[in-house]
Amino acid sequence: MGMISDITSEQPLARTTHVGDLRIHALEAGFQRLDGGAMFGVVPKPLWERRIAPDERNRIPLALRCLLVETHDALVLVDTGVGNKENKKFRDIYGIENQGDPTRLEDAIRAAGHTPDDVDVVINTHLHFDHAGGNTLRDEDGQVRPAFPHARYMVQRGELEFAKLPNERIRASYMGHNYEPVEEAGQWELVAGEAEIVPGVTVIPTPGHTPHHQSVLVQSRGSTACFLADLIPTTAHVDLPWIMGYDLEPLVTLETKRALLHRARQEEWLLIFEHDPTTPWAHLDPDQPRPTLLTQ
C-alpha cells in the first residue's frame, strides 16, 4: 500500500461509507507509537520499515481507529481507544496523542453527527488498553466512570475473565480501570462465541492475539464489512506470516487469518483496519492468489 512515514494532523475525525443500507463511520481517536519489531514479530526490519517507517526510538505510528455503526435499532461503537486516564510517562512510552473534549474519540463521534450519550452499544474486540481505554473516563473530580452512560458494553466472557488473571505476561496490557467501573455500573453484557449483538452487527471469535479476541461483522443487503481489530491491525499485516510479536498464540493467529481472509475474498468483504496510520478500509483483490489489497 506504499510507505507510511507518519500520521499527520490532516486525518479527518470521521470517514463515512455504507454497508448495504447501514452507514458506518471510521473514527480517528488519535494515535500511538509502538515498537516496530514487536508489531511485526519475526519479519525482518529491512522488510517492515518499507511499509511503515520507524522513528528514532524504533516506534511506528499506529492509528487508534474505532468504528461507529448506525443500525436501524441502535448506535453501535466498536472499541474505544486509550481514554484520558494514563499519566505523562505512560503516554510518552507509547507515544499517545488523543487529546480532545475529553478525548479525540468523543470529538470524532460528534463529527459523525452523534454524541457520546447517543451510543447504545459498545463492543470491545478485547480489553487491551488501546482498545478499551476509552470505555471509562476520569472526570474533573478525579473519579473514573463509564464514558457511555446509556450503553451496554459487550465483550467475550472469556476475555473479561482472562483480563483479570494475575499473569506477568499480560499485566501491562490489561488495566482494571478500563473495565472494572463498567462492571460496577452493571453495564457489561457478556457473550460466548459468535453472537448477533443487534440486527446487522455480529461478533465472531478470531483468537490468536488473545485467546478470546473477537472481530465484528456489519452486514446488510448482501454486503459485509469486517472490523478486524488486532487480527490484522494494519494493511501490512494482510500477509499471512506478518504477525505481531504481541500475539499470545501466533500460530493460532495464522490459521485464524487464513480462514477469515479466504471467506473475505469469497464474499467480497470490506476489511476495516484499526491501527493502519492512513487506510481505514479496503477490499481484497479477487484476482491475486495470495491476500493482496486493492489499491485505493
NUDOFI-451792 format. One record per residue (C-alpha): residue number from 1; residue in three letters; z negated, x, y negated. Coordinates in nm, 4 decimals, decimal comma. Layout:
BEGIN
(NUM; ala; (Z; X; Y)) ...
// end
This chain:
BEGIN
(1; met; (0,0000; 0,0000; 0,0000)) (2; gly; (0,0106; 0,3093; -0,2287)) (3; met; (-0,2586; 0,5339; -0,3717)) (4; ile; (-0,5536; 0,3812; -0,5474)) (5; ser; (-0,7232; 0,6205; -0,7892)) (6; asp; (-0,9857; 0,3934; -0,9411)) (7; ile; (-1,0930; 0,0420; -1,0258)) (8; thr; (-1,0124; -0,0490; -1,3812)) (9; ser; (-1,1746; -0,2977; -1,6138)) (10; glu; (-0,8440; -0,4830; -1,6187)) (11; gln; (-0,9111; -0,6548; -1,2850)) (12; pro; (-0,9233; -1,0309; -1,3563)) (13; leu; (-1,2526; -1,2017; -1,2807)) (14; ala; (-1,0773; -1,4652; -1,0690)) (15; arg; (-0,7390; -1,4826; -0,8973)) (16; thr; (-0,6257; -1,8127; -0,7521)) (17; thr; (-0,3908; -1,9263; -0,4781)) (18; his; (-0,3564; -2,2221; -0,2395)) (19; val; (-0,4030; -2,2595; 0,1350)) (20; gly; (-0,2286; -2,5840; 0,2139)) (21; asp; (-0,3777; -2,8261; -0,0370)) (22; leu; (-0,7016; -2,6276; -0,0797)) (23; arg; (-0,7482; -2,3986; -0,3787)) (24; ile; (-0,9159; -2,0610; -0,3263)) (25; his; (-1,0314; -1,8013; -0,5784)) (26; ala; (-1,0798; -1,4287; -0,5204)) (27; leu; (-1,3830; -1,3484; -0,7353)) (28; glu; (-1,4286; -0,9929; -0,8641)) (29; ala; (-1,8066; -0,9485; -0,8509)) (30; gly; (-1,7962; -0,5830; -0,9583)) (31; phe; (-1,7509; -0,2648; -0,7589)) (32; gln; (-1,9394; 0,0086; -0,5786)) (33; arg; (-1,8600; 0,3626; -0,4621)) (34; leu; (-1,9311; 0,4686; -0,1051)) (35; asp; (-1,8724; 0,7974; 0,0725)) (36; gly; (-1,5084; 0,8179; 0,1787)) (37; gly; (-1,5877; 0,9895; 0,5061)) (38; ala; (-1,8316; 0,7140; 0,6002)) (39; met; (-1,5773; 0,4486; 0,5036)) (40; phe; (-1,3079; 0,5950; 0,7297)) (41; gly; (-1,5086; 0,7298; 1,0214)) (42; val; (-1,3068; 0,9696; 1,2376)) (43; val; (-0,9949; 0,9536; 1,0159)) (44; pro; (-0,9460; 1,2993; 0,8561)) (45; lys; (-0,9871; 1,3226; 0,4813)) (46; pro; (-0,6304; 1,4510; 0,4198)) (47; leu; (-0,5114; 1,1149; 0,5556)) (48; trp; (-0,7511; 0,8694; 0,3937)) (49; glu; (-0,7517; 1,0290; 0,0492)) (50; arg; (-0,3798; 0,9485; 0,0228)) (51; arg; (-0,4778; 0,5810; 0,0267)) (52; ile; (-0,7929; 0,5840; -0,1875)) (53; ala; (-0,8779; 0,8943; -0,3901)) (54; pro; (-1,2452; 1,0066; -0,3950)) (55; asp; (-1,4498; 1,1128; -0,6949)) (56; glu; (-1,6356; 1,4438; -0,7325)) (57; arg; (-1,9136; 1,3092; -0,5063)) (58; asn; (-1,6601; 1,2182; -0,2340)) (59; arg; (-1,7092; 0,8468; -0,3055)) (60; ile; (-1,4272; 0,5949; -0,3141)) (61; pro; (-1,4139; 0,2818; -0,5330)) (62; leu; (-1,4601; -0,0463; -0,3489)) (63; ala; (-1,4424; -0,3995; -0,4806)) (64; leu; (-1,7281; -0,6430; -0,4358)) (65; arg; (-1,4921; -0,9345; -0,3867)) (66; cys; (-1,6199; -1,2795; -0,2965)) (67; leu; (-1,4283; -1,5975; -0,2161)) (68; leu; (-1,4681; -1,9405; -0,3724)) (69; val; (-1,3118; -2,2305; -0,1805)) (70; glu; (-1,2578; -2,5747; -0,3273)) (71; thr; (-1,2525; -2,8152; -0,0337)) (72; his; (-1,2359; -3,1936; -0,0510)) (73; asp; (-1,6047; -3,2127; 0,0418)) (74; ala; (-1,7749; -2,9061; -0,1036)) (75; leu; (-1,7529; -2,5942; -0,3169)) (76; val; (-1,7993; -2,3007; -0,0800)) (77; leu; (-1,8856; -1,9421; -0,1795)) (78; val; (-1,8298; -1,6650; 0,0754)) (79; asp; (-2,0512; -1,3573; 0,0235)) (80; thr; (-2,2395; -1,2807; -0,2962)) (81; gly; (-2,2036; -0,9122; -0,3867)) (82; val; (-2,5022; -0,6964; -0,4840)) (83; gly; (-2,7030; -0,9076; -0,7273)) (84; asn; (-2,9316; -0,7761; -1,0027)) (85; lys; (-3,2484; -0,6654; -0,8208)) (86; glu; (-3,1838; -0,2977; -0,7443)) (87; asn; (-3,3182; -0,0109; -0,9546)) (88; lys; (-3,1288; 0,2544; -1,1526)) (89; lys; (-3,1493; 0,5160; -0,8747)) (90; phe; (-3,0058; 0,2778; -0,6164)) (91; arg; (-2,7240; 0,1750; -0,8483)) (92; asp; (-2,6374; 0,5384; -0,9171)) (93; ile; (-2,6311; 0,6370; -0,5498)) (94; tyr; (-2,3920; 0,3562; -0,4667)) (95; gly; (-2,2013; 0,3624; -0,7972)) (96; ile; (-2,2617; -0,0079; -0,8579)) (97; glu; (-2,1078; -0,1748; -1,1617)) (98; asn; (-2,1613; -0,5513; -1,1657)) (99; gln; (-2,3224; -0,6333; -1,4973)) (100; gly; (-2,2725; -0,9847; -1,6289)) (101; asp; (-2,4613; -1,3041; -1,7037)) (102; pro; (-2,6687; -1,2434; -1,4986)) (103; thr; (-2,4105; -1,0589; -1,2852)) (104; arg; (-2,0328; -1,0425; -1,2755)) (105; leu; (-2,0279; -1,2846; -0,9815)) (106; glu; (-2,1618; -1,5675; -1,1953)) (107; asp; (-1,9096; -1,4774; -1,4661)) (108; ala; (-1,6293; -1,4942; -1,2073)) (109; ile; (-1,7456; -1,8339; -1,0810)) (110; arg; (-1,7287; -1,9631; -1,4372)) (111; ala; (-1,3840; -1,8034; -1,4829)) (112; ala; (-1,2708; -2,0093; -1,1814)) (113; gly; (-1,3826; -2,3268; -1,3580)) (114; his; (-1,7229; -2,3825; -1,1979)) (115; thr; (-2,0881; -2,2923; -1,2456)) (116; pro; (-2,3391; -2,1431; -1,0000)) (117; asp; (-2,5135; -2,4824; -0,9887)) (118; asp; (-2,1888; -2,6352; -0,8541)) (119; val; (-2,1939; -2,4264; -0,5346)) (120; asp; (-2,2707; -2,6453; -0,2335)) (121; val; (-2,2482; -2,3868; 0,0456)) (122; val; (-2,2994; -2,0104; 0,0549)) (123; ile; (-2,1643; -1,8341; 0,3642)) (124; asn; (-2,2777; -1,4785; 0,4352)) (125; thr; (-2,0473; -1,2844; 0,6661)) (126; his; (-2,3505; -1,0625; 0,7315)) (127; leu; (-2,6630; -0,9614; 0,5415)) (128; his; (-2,5901; -0,6088; 0,4192)) (129; phe; (-2,6914; -0,5568; 0,0568)) (130; asp; (-2,3332; -0,5538; -0,0762)) (131; his; (-2,2542; -0,8881; 0,0881)) (132; ala; (-2,5797; -1,0800; 0,0476)) (133; gly; (-2,7471; -0,9126; -0,2502)) (134; gly; (-2,6385; -1,1910; -0,4820)) (135; asn; (-2,7992; -1,4557; -0,2601)) (136; thr; (-3,1008; -1,4136; -0,4856)) (137; leu; (-3,1622; -1,3058; -0,8450)) (138; arg; (-3,4533; -1,1583; -1,0339)) (139; asp; (-3,5227; -1,3877; -1,3291)) (140; glu; (-3,6585; -1,2991; -1,6728)) (141; asp; (-4,0158; -1,3365; -1,5451)) (142; gly; (-3,9522; -1,0854; -1,2647)) (143; gln; (-3,9510; -1,3498; -0,9934)) (144; val; (-3,6870; -1,3388; -0,7187)) (145; arg; (-3,5323; -1,6767; -0,6422)) (146; pro; (-3,2196; -1,8172; -0,4742)) (147; ala; (-2,9209; -1,7732; -0,7058)) (148; phe; (-2,7618; -2,1013; -0,5961)) (149; pro; (-3,0382; -2,3627; -0,6086)) (150; his; (-2,8323; -2,6553; -0,4784)) (151; ala; (-2,6599; -2,4707; -0,1927)) (152; arg; (-2,7261; -2,4479; 0,1760)) (153; tyr; (-2,6908; -2,0891; 0,2941)) (154; met; (-2,5105; -2,0213; 0,6235)) (155; val; (-2,5197; -1,7124; 0,8461)) (156; gln; (-2,5211; -1,6416; 1,2178)) (157; arg; (-2,8710; -1,6926; 1,3572)) (158; gly; (-2,8415; -1,3611; 1,5399)) (159; glu; (-2,7578; -1,1805; 1,2146)) (160; leu; (-3,0723; -1,3015; 1,0400)) (161; glu; (-3,2828; -1,2034; 1,3407)) (162; phe; (-3,1084; -0,8638; 1,3557)) (163; ala; (-3,1713; -0,8023; 0,9854)) (164; lys; (-3,5459; -0,8301; 1,0427)) (165; leu; (-3,5615; -0,5633; 1,3156)) (166; pro; (-3,7713; -0,2525; 1,2350)) (167; asn; (-3,4815; -0,0222; 1,3232)) (168; glu; (-3,4360; 0,3030; 1,1301)) (169; arg; (-3,0564; 0,2994; 1,1687)) (170; ile; (-3,0135; -0,0307; 0,9846)) (171; arg; (-3,3039; -0,0413; 0,7368)) (172; ala; (-3,1057; 0,0982; 0,4416)) (173; ser; (-2,8541; -0,1872; 0,4664)) (174; tyr; (-3,0885; -0,4856; 0,5056)) (175; met; (-3,3277; -0,5771; 0,2248)) (176; gly; (-3,5711; -0,8620; 0,2621)) (177; his; (-3,5472; -0,9766; -0,0988)) (178; asn; (-3,1854; -1,0763; -0,0318)) (179; tyr; (-3,2704; -1,3299; 0,2389)) (180; glu; (-3,6467; -1,3954; 0,2535)) (181; pro; (-3,6578; -1,6073; -0,0682)) (182; val; (-3,3781; -1,8220; 0,0768)) (183; glu; (-3,5899; -1,8756; 0,3870)) (184; glu; (-3,8983; -1,9552; 0,1779)) (185; ala; (-3,6973; -2,2124; -0,0183)) (186; gly; (-3,5804; -2,3783; 0,3045)) (187; gln; (-3,2139; -2,3255; 0,2217)) (188; trp; (-3,0984; -2,1474; 0,5386)) (189; glu; (-2,8867; -2,3397; 0,7917)) (190; leu; (-2,8159; -2,1046; 1,0790)) (191; val; (-2,5166; -2,1212; 1,3122)) (192; ala; (-2,4432; -1,9711; 1,6526)) (193; gly; (-2,0873; -1,8674; 1,7314)) (194; glu; (-1,7767; -2,0365; 1,5946)) (195; ala; (-1,8629; -2,3325; 1,3739)) (196; glu; (-1,6944; -2,5629; 1,1241)) (197; ile; (-1,9074; -2,5448; 0,8096)) (198; val; (-1,7192; -2,8156; 0,6187)) (199; pro; (-1,3746; -2,9589; 0,6947)) (200; gly; (-1,1274; -2,6784; 0,6283)) (201; val; (-1,3794; -2,3923; 0,6484)) (202; thr; (-1,4774; -2,2351; 0,9817)) (203; val; (-1,6743; -1,9228; 1,0687)) (204; ile; (-1,5674; -1,7110; 1,3650)) (205; pro; (-1,7609; -1,4240; 1,5254)) (206; thr; (-1,5983; -1,0860; 1,4523)) (207; pro; (-1,8501; -0,8354; 1,5914)) (208; gly; (-1,8456; -0,4590; 1,5656)) (209; his; (-1,9579; -0,3734; 1,2149)) (210; thr; (-2,2786; -0,5537; 1,3093)) (211; pro; (-2,3341; -0,7371; 1,6377)) (212; his; (-2,3300; -1,0765; 1,4639)) (213; his; (-2,0746; -1,0179; 1,1876)) (214; gln; (-1,8535; -1,3198; 1,1151)) (215; ser; (-1,5305; -1,3832; 0,9275)) (216; val; (-1,4275; -1,7056; 0,7576)) (217; leu; (-1,1149; -1,9153; 0,8124)) (218; val; (-0,9801; -2,1515; 0,5479)) (219; gln; (-0,7291; -2,3957; 0,6972)) (220; ser; (-0,5216; -2,6781; 0,5524)) (221; arg; (-0,1899; -2,8419; 0,6406)) (222; gly; (-0,0922; -2,5755; 0,8927)) (223; ser; (-0,1798; -2,2784; 0,6691)) (224; thr; (-0,4664; -2,0351; 0,7326)) (225; ala; (-0,6410; -1,7683; 0,5271)) (226; cys; (-0,8988; -1,5339; 0,6766)) (227; phe; (-1,1742; -1,3671; 0,4752)) (228; leu; (-1,2123; -1,0506; 0,6810)) (229; ala; (-1,5282; -0,9033; 0,5266)) (230; asp; (-1,6199; -0,5703; 0,6908)) (231; leu; (-1,3999; -0,6126; 0,9963)) (232; ile; (-1,1097; -0,4871; 0,7815)) (233; pro; (-1,2660; -0,4022; 0,4438)) (234; thr; (-0,9558; -0,2636; 0,2676)) (235; thr; (-0,5815; -0,2691; 0,3197)) (236; ala; (-0,6048; 0,0859; 0,4577)) (237; his; (-0,8246; -0,0385; 0,7422)) (238; val; (-0,5494; -0,2602; 0,8839)) (239; asp; (-0,4517; 0,0373; 1,1027)) (240; leu; (-0,6353; -0,0225; 1,4311)) (241; pro; (-0,8174; 0,3144; 1,4627)) (242; trp; (-0,9186; 0,3214; 1,0932)) (243; ile; (-1,2770; 0,2047; 1,1439)) (244; met; (-1,5798; 0,2671; 0,9268)) (245; gly; (-1,8494; 0,5142; 1,0238)) (246; tyr; (-2,0903; 0,2409; 0,9143)) (247; asp; (-1,9871; 0,0217; 1,2093)) (248; leu; (-2,2643; -0,0026; 1,4660)) (249; glu; (-2,0233; -0,0725; 1,7536)) (250; pro; (-1,6862; 0,0848; 1,6596)) (251; leu; (-1,5218; 0,0240; 1,9971)) (252; val; (-1,6124; -0,3437; 1,9669)) (253; thr; (-1,4632; -0,3411; 1,6155)) (254; leu; (-1,1401; -0,2024; 1,7587)) (255; glu; (-1,0980; -0,4843; 2,0088)) (256; thr; (-1,2028; -0,7494; 1,7570)) (257; lys; (-0,9431; -0,6173; 1,5126)) (258; arg; (-0,6747; -0,6074; 1,7797)) (259; ala; (-0,7305; -0,9702; 1,8782)) (260; leu; (-0,7626; -1,1008; 1,5227)) (261; leu; (-0,4538; -0,9200; 1,3913)) (262; his; (-0,2484; -1,0448; 1,6873)) (263; arg; (-0,3494; -1,4012; 1,6057)) (264; ala; (-0,2949; -1,3436; 1,2324)) (265; arg; (0,0603; -1,2236; 1,2980)) (266; gln; (0,1405; -1,5115; 1,5314)) (267; glu; (0,0025; -1,7752; 1,2934)) (268; glu; (0,1076; -1,6061; 0,9649)) (269; trp; (-0,2412; -1,5883; 0,8199)) (270; leu; (-0,3146; -1,4772; 0,4666)) (271; leu; (-0,5626; -1,1888; 0,5012)) (272; ile; (-0,8307; -1,1583; 0,2313)) (273; phe; (-0,9867; -0,8158; 0,1691)) (274; glu; (-1,3423; -0,7984; 0,0392)) (275; his; (-1,3537; -0,4318; -0,0586)) (276; asp; (-0,9966; -0,3301; -0,1430)) (277; pro; (-1,0016; -0,1985; -0,5015)) (278; thr; (-0,6908; -0,3826; -0,6189)) (279; thr; (-0,5412; -0,6062; -0,3479)) (280; pro; (-0,7235; -0,9343; -0,2840)) (281; trp; (-0,4897; -1,0668; -0,0145)) (282; ala; (-0,1689; -1,0042; 0,1791)) (283; his; (0,0290; -1,1143; 0,4853)) (284; leu; (0,1239; -0,9033; 0,7839)) (285; asp; (0,4871; -0,8031; 0,8188)) (286; pro; (0,6105; -1,0033; 1,1204)) (287; asp; (0,8946; -0,7563; 1,1826)) (288; gln; (0,6762; -0,4476; 1,2324)) (289; pro; (0,5485; -0,3603; 1,5830)) (290; arg; (0,2165; -0,2246; 1,4502)) (291; pro; (-0,0072; -0,4011; 1,1969)) (292; thr; (0,1637; -0,3500; 0,8595)) (293; leu; (0,1114; -0,5435; 0,5400)) (294; leu; (0,3938; -0,6904; 0,3407)) (295; thr; (0,4114; -0,5213; 0,0033)) (296; gln; (0,3134; -0,7394; -0,2879)) 
// end
